[in-house]
């Protein structure tokens, strides 16, 4: 090449040097770009059984923490605006305690109207009773006359008609009274339904309404319950056991339960019951190998109260280990 000295060859001297530089640069790039293969401790310890279950036959399952009453979704029997909200998440309430109220002005107006109709019907009853008594006394007077010719037949017929008419008005007034009383009772029932009360004693888990919001009855387009509550003392765990493993579980035995991500915390939960129906799996653990096209047996266990208050929360995922039945252990 014209730019190089005459005693320097590009193909024999320069090109090999460039190739060597390229090889060195490629090697450096490859070695610096390798992933870090250093062995480190996992961020969280995987769940594992302890005690008698450490070396014994067992069945593992995942589950969810729930109230012992299960989660109760609170709705409203009537639609309207929320005028008073009396609870917040975390509050503990007694059975029958008011949770929130819906606008009751229209219902109170119906009560006042029904009470006015009651007063009117009672006045009409009093008037009809008086008219009937006068008509009957008049008829009795005519019947006691010694001379039948002293009173014309037309007068007697008119008195009899007055008595019958008063009796009919009395019957009609009594019917109107019953109708007005029924309307008043219905309105008072509606008034009571506008105050939503706690069905049980428990803890408020979620509040999804605010004062001034419009609430509708079930089926009115609401996508979530207005309030969620449950009995959280004690709490339960609902453990899903794959249907293929259901026959291996020793029903009635306690389970070792750990919160998801905190395998170092292990508590012994007492068996409560097994749900009678095997259902499709709904609680997912986000594991890459998890199958969702399976059915599971749901087992309910009671958490000890001390552990329930410290390490477990409603809706939290848990890992559980349950002893295998004796026949399954022998088969293994």
C-alpha positions as CSV (number, residue, x, y, z in Angstrom):
1,X,0.0,0.0,0.0
2,X,1.2,3.6,-0.8
3,X,0.8,4.8,2.8
4,X,3.1,2.1,4.3
5,X,6.9,2.0,4.0
6,X,8.3,-0.1,1.3
7,X,9.8,-2.6,3.7
8,X,6.5,-3.2,5.5
9,X,4.0,-5.8,4.2
10,X,0.3,-5.3,5.1
11,X,-0.7,-8.9,4.5
12,X,2.3,-10.4,6.2
13,X,2.9,-8.0,9.1
14,X,-0.1,-5.6,9.7
15,X,-3.0,-8.1,9.1
16,X,-1.7,-10.7,11.6
17,X,-1.3,-8.0,14.2
18,X,-4.9,-6.8,13.6
19,X,-6.2,-10.4,13.8
20,X,-4.4,-11.0,17.1
21,X,-5.9,-7.8,18.5
22,X,-9.3,-8.9,17.4
23,X,-8.9,-12.3,19.1
24,X,-7.7,-10.7,22.4
25,X,-10.7,-8.3,22.3
26,X,-13.1,-11.1,21.6
27,X,-11.7,-13.2,24.5
28,X,-12.0,-10.3,26.9
29,X,-15.6,-9.6,25.8
30,X,-16.5,-13.3,26.2
31,X,-14.9,-13.6,29.7
32,X,-16.4,-10.4,31.0
33,X,-19.8,-11.2,29.7
34,X,-20.1,-14.6,31.4
35,X,-22.9,-14.9,34.0
36,X,-22.0,-15.0,37.7
37,X,-22.0,-18.7,38.6
38,X,-21.0,-18.1,42.2
39,X,-23.0,-20.3,44.6
40,X,-25.0,-18.2,47.1
41,X,-27.5,-18.9,49.8
42,X,-31.2,-18.6,48.6
43,X,-33.0,-15.4,49.6
44,X,-35.6,-17.5,51.4
45,X,-35.3,-20.9,52.9
46,X,-37.5,-23.5,51.1
47,X,-40.2,-25.0,53.2
48,X,-39.4,-28.3,54.9
49,X,-40.9,-30.5,57.6
50,X,-39.5,-30.7,61.1
51,X,-39.7,-33.0,64.1
52,X,-41.4,-36.3,63.5
53,X,-42.3,-35.4,60.0
54,X,-38.7,-34.7,59.0
55,X,-38.0,-38.4,58.2
56,X,-41.6,-39.8,58.0
57,X,-43.9,-40.2,55.1
58,X,-45.8,-37.0,54.5
59,X,-48.0,-35.1,52.0
60,X,-47.2,-31.5,51.1
61,X,-49.8,-28.9,50.1
62,X,-50.2,-25.2,49.6
63,X,-53.1,-23.2,51.1
64,X,-54.6,-19.9,52.1
65,X,-55.1,-18.3,55.5
66,X,-58.8,-17.5,56.1
67,X,-61.1,-16.6,59.0
68,X,-62.6,-19.4,61.0
69,X,-66.0,-18.2,59.7
70,X,-64.6,-17.8,56.2
71,X,-64.8,-14.4,54.5
72,X,-68.3,-12.9,54.7
73,X,-69.2,-10.5,51.9
74,X,-71.5,-7.7,53.2
75,X,-74.0,-6.2,50.8
76,X,-77.1,-4.0,51.0
77,X,-80.7,-5.1,50.8
78,X,-81.8,-1.8,49.3
79,X,-80.1,0.7,46.9
80,X,-79.2,4.2,47.8
81,X,-76.5,6.7,48.8
82,X,-74.3,5.8,51.7
83,X,-74.9,8.4,54.4
84,X,-72.9,7.0,57.3
85,X,-69.9,4.6,57.4
86,X,-69.1,3.5,60.9
87,X,-66.2,1.0,60.4
88,X,-62.7,0.8,59.0
89,X,-60.5,-2.2,58.1
90,X,-59.1,-3.8,61.3
91,X,-62.0,-2.8,63.5
92,X,-63.6,-5.5,65.6
93,X,-67.4,-5.5,65.8
94,X,-70.1,-7.3,67.7
95,X,-73.0,-9.1,66.2
96,X,-75.7,-6.6,65.3
97,X,-73.4,-3.6,65.4
98,X,-74.2,-1.0,62.6
99,X,-71.6,-1.0,59.7
100,X,-73.1,1.6,57.4
101,X,-76.4,3.2,56.6
102,X,-78.2,4.1,53.3
103,X,-80.2,7.3,52.7
104,X,-83.5,6.7,54.5
105,X,-85.4,10.0,53.8
106,X,-87.8,8.4,51.3
107,X,-88.6,5.5,53.7
108,X,-89.2,7.9,56.6
109,X,-91.6,9.9,54.4
110,X,-93.5,6.6,53.7
111,X,-93.7,6.0,57.5
112,X,-95.2,9.5,58.1
113,X,-97.7,9.0,55.3
114,X,-98.7,5.6,56.7
115,X,-99.1,7.0,60.2
116,X,-101.3,9.8,58.8
117,X,-103.4,7.1,57.1
118,X,-103.7,5.2,60.4
119,X,-104.9,8.3,62.2
120,X,-107.5,9.0,59.5
121,X,-108.7,5.4,59.5
122,X,-109.1,5.5,63.3
123,X,-111.1,8.7,63.1
124,X,-113.3,7.1,60.4
125,X,-113.8,4.0,62.7
126,X,-114.9,6.3,65.6
127,X,-117.4,8.1,63.3
128,X,-118.8,4.9,61.9
129,X,-119.2,3.3,65.4
130,X,-121.0,6.4,66.6
131,X,-123.3,6.4,63.6
132,X,-124.1,2.7,64.0
133,X,-124.8,3.1,67.7
134,X,-127.2,6.0,67.0
135,X,-129.0,4.0,64.3
136,X,-129.3,1.0,66.5
137,X,-130.7,3.0,69.4
138,X,-133.2,4.6,67.0
139,X,-134.3,1.2,65.8
140,X,-134.6,0.0,69.4
141,X,-136.8,3.0,70.2
142,X,-139.1,2.2,67.3
143,X,-139.3,-1.5,68.4
144,X,-140.4,-0.5,71.9
145,X,-143.3,1.7,70.8
146,X,-146.6,0.4,72.1
147,X,-148.4,1.7,69.0
148,X,-146.9,0.5,65.8
149,X,-148.8,3.1,63.9
150,X,-147.0,5.9,65.7
151,X,-144.0,5.7,63.3
152,X,-144.3,5.2,59.5
153,X,-142.8,2.2,57.8
154,X,-140.5,4.5,55.8
155,X,-138.9,5.9,59.0
156,X,-138.2,2.4,60.2
157,X,-136.7,1.4,56.8
158,X,-134.5,4.6,56.8
159,X,-133.2,3.8,60.4
160,X,-132.4,0.2,59.3
161,X,-130.6,1.6,56.3
162,X,-128.6,4.0,58.4
163,X,-127.6,1.2,60.7
164,X,-126.5,-1.0,57.8
165,X,-124.6,1.9,56.2
166,X,-122.8,2.7,59.4
167,X,-121.8,-1.0,59.8
168,X,-120.4,-1.0,56.2
169,X,-118.5,2.2,56.8
170,X,-117.1,0.8,60.1
171,X,-115.9,-2.4,58.2
172,X,-114.3,-0.3,55.5
173,X,-112.6,2.0,58.0
174,X,-111.2,-1.1,59.9
175,X,-109.9,-2.5,56.6
176,X,-108.2,0.8,55.8
177,X,-106.7,0.8,59.3
178,X,-105.2,-2.6,58.7
179,X,-103.9,-1.6,55.3
180,X,-102.2,1.6,56.8
181,X,-100.7,-0.4,59.7
182,X,-99.3,-2.9,57.2
183,X,-97.8,-0.1,55.1
184,X,-96.3,1.4,58.3
185,X,-94.8,-2.0,59.3
186,X,-93.4,-2.5,55.9
187,X,-91.8,0.9,55.9
188,X,-90.3,0.4,59.3
189,X,-88.9,-2.9,58.1
190,X,-87.4,-1.1,55.1
191,X,-86.0,1.5,57.5
192,X,-84.3,-1.2,59.5
193,X,-82.8,-2.8,56.4
194,X,-81.2,0.5,55.4
195,X,-78.9,0.1,58.4
196,X,-76.5,-2.8,57.5
197,X,-75.4,-4.6,60.6
198,X,-72.7,-7.2,61.4
199,X,-74.1,-10.7,61.0
200,X,-71.5,-12.1,63.5
201,X,-68.9,-10.8,65.9
202,X,-65.6,-10.5,64.1
203,X,-63.0,-8.3,62.3
204,X,-63.5,-5.9,59.4
205,X,-61.2,-7.1,56.6
206,X,-62.0,-4.6,53.8
207,X,-64.2,-1.6,53.2
208,X,-64.9,-0.8,49.6
209,X,-67.4,2.0,50.0
210,X,-67.3,5.6,51.1
211,X,-69.9,8.1,52.3
212,X,-71.8,9.6,49.4
213,X,-71.3,6.6,47.1
214,X,-74.3,4.9,45.5
215,X,-74.7,1.3,46.4
216,X,-77.0,-1.1,44.6
217,X,-78.5,-4.4,45.6
218,X,-76.8,-7.6,44.4
219,X,-76.8,-7.8,40.6
220,X,-76.8,-4.1,40.2
221,X,-73.3,-4.0,38.6
222,X,-71.1,-4.0,41.7
223,X,-67.9,-6.0,41.1
224,X,-66.8,-6.3,44.7
225,X,-68.5,-6.6,48.1
226,X,-69.1,-3.4,50.1
227,X,-67.5,-4.8,53.2
228,X,-65.7,-8.0,54.0
229,X,-65.4,-9.4,57.5
230,X,-64.8,-12.6,59.4
231,X,-64.0,-14.3,62.7
232,X,-60.2,-14.1,62.9
233,X,-59.9,-15.4,66.4
234,X,-59.0,-18.2,65.7
235,X,-57.9,-18.3,62.1
236,X,-58.0,-21.3,59.8
237,X,-55.8,-22.4,56.8
238,X,-57.4,-24.1,53.8
239,X,-54.9,-26.5,52.4
240,X,-55.2,-27.9,48.8
241,X,-54.1,-31.5,48.4
242,X,-53.8,-32.8,44.8
243,X,-56.4,-35.5,44.1
244,X,-53.7,-37.9,43.4
245,X,-52.3,-37.5,46.9
246,X,-55.7,-37.3,48.7
247,X,-55.8,-41.0,49.6
248,X,-52.4,-40.7,51.3
249,X,-53.4,-38.0,53.8
250,X,-53.9,-39.0,57.4
251,X,-57.2,-37.2,58.2
252,X,-57.3,-35.9,61.8
253,X,-53.6,-35.5,62.2
254,X,-52.1,-32.0,62.8
255,X,-50.2,-30.3,60.1
256,X,-46.9,-28.3,60.1
257,X,-47.7,-24.9,58.5
258,X,-45.3,-22.1,57.4
259,X,-46.0,-18.7,55.9
260,X,-45.0,-18.5,52.2
261,X,-41.4,-17.0,52.2
262,X,-40.8,-17.6,55.9
263,X,-40.0,-21.3,56.1
264,X,-38.2,-20.7,59.4
265,X,-41.6,-20.1,61.1
266,X,-43.3,-23.4,61.7
267,X,-46.4,-23.9,63.7
268,X,-48.6,-27.0,64.4
269,X,-52.2,-26.5,63.2
270,X,-55.0,-28.7,64.5
271,X,-57.2,-30.6,62.0
272,X,-60.8,-29.2,61.8
273,X,-62.5,-30.9,58.9
274,X,-62.1,-32.1,55.3
275,X,-64.4,-30.5,52.7
276,X,-66.7,-33.3,51.4
277,X,-66.3,-32.3,47.7
278,X,-63.2,-32.4,45.6
279,X,-63.1,-29.1,43.6
280,X,-61.0,-27.6,40.8
281,X,-57.9,-25.9,42.0
282,X,-58.3,-22.1,42.4
283,X,-55.5,-21.1,44.7
284,X,-52.3,-20.6,42.6
285,X,-48.7,-20.5,43.9
286,X,-47.1,-19.0,40.8
287,X,-44.8,-22.0,40.5
288,X,-43.4,-22.7,37.0
289,X,-44.3,-26.4,37.4
290,X,-47.7,-25.8,38.8
291,X,-50.7,-27.5,37.1
292,X,-54.0,-25.8,37.1
293,X,-56.0,-28.5,35.4
294,X,-56.3,-30.6,38.6
295,X,-58.8,-31.1,41.3
296,X,-58.0,-30.8,45.0
297,X,-59.2,-32.0,48.3
298,X,-59.5,-29.1,50.7
299,X,-58.4,-29.6,54.3
300,X,-59.2,-27.1,57.1
301,X,-56.8,-26.6,60.0
302,X,-56.9,-24.3,63.0
303,X,-53.9,-22.1,63.7
304,X,-52.8,-21.6,67.3
305,X,-53.9,-18.1,68.4
306,X,-50.5,-16.9,69.3
307,X,-49.1,-17.7,65.9
308,X,-52.2,-16.4,64.1
309,X,-51.8,-13.0,65.6
310,X,-48.0,-12.7,64.8
311,X,-47.1,-14.4,61.6
312,X,-50.3,-15.1,59.6
313,X,-52.7,-12.8,57.9
314,X,-56.0,-13.5,56.1
315,X,-55.4,-14.2,52.4
316,X,-51.7,-15.1,53.0
317,X,-50.3,-18.2,51.2
318,X,-48.9,-21.0,53.3
319,X,-47.0,-24.3,52.9
320,X,-48.2,-27.3,54.8
321,X,-46.9,-30.8,55.6
322,X,-49.3,-33.5,56.7
323,X,-48.5,-37.0,57.9
324,X,-49.3,-39.8,55.4
325,X,-51.7,-42.5,56.4
326,X,-50.3,-45.7,57.9
327,X,-51.3,-47.8,54.9
328,X,-49.6,-45.4,52.5
329,X,-46.4,-45.3,54.7
330,X,-46.2,-49.1,54.7
331,X,-46.7,-49.2,50.9
332,X,-43.7,-46.9,50.5
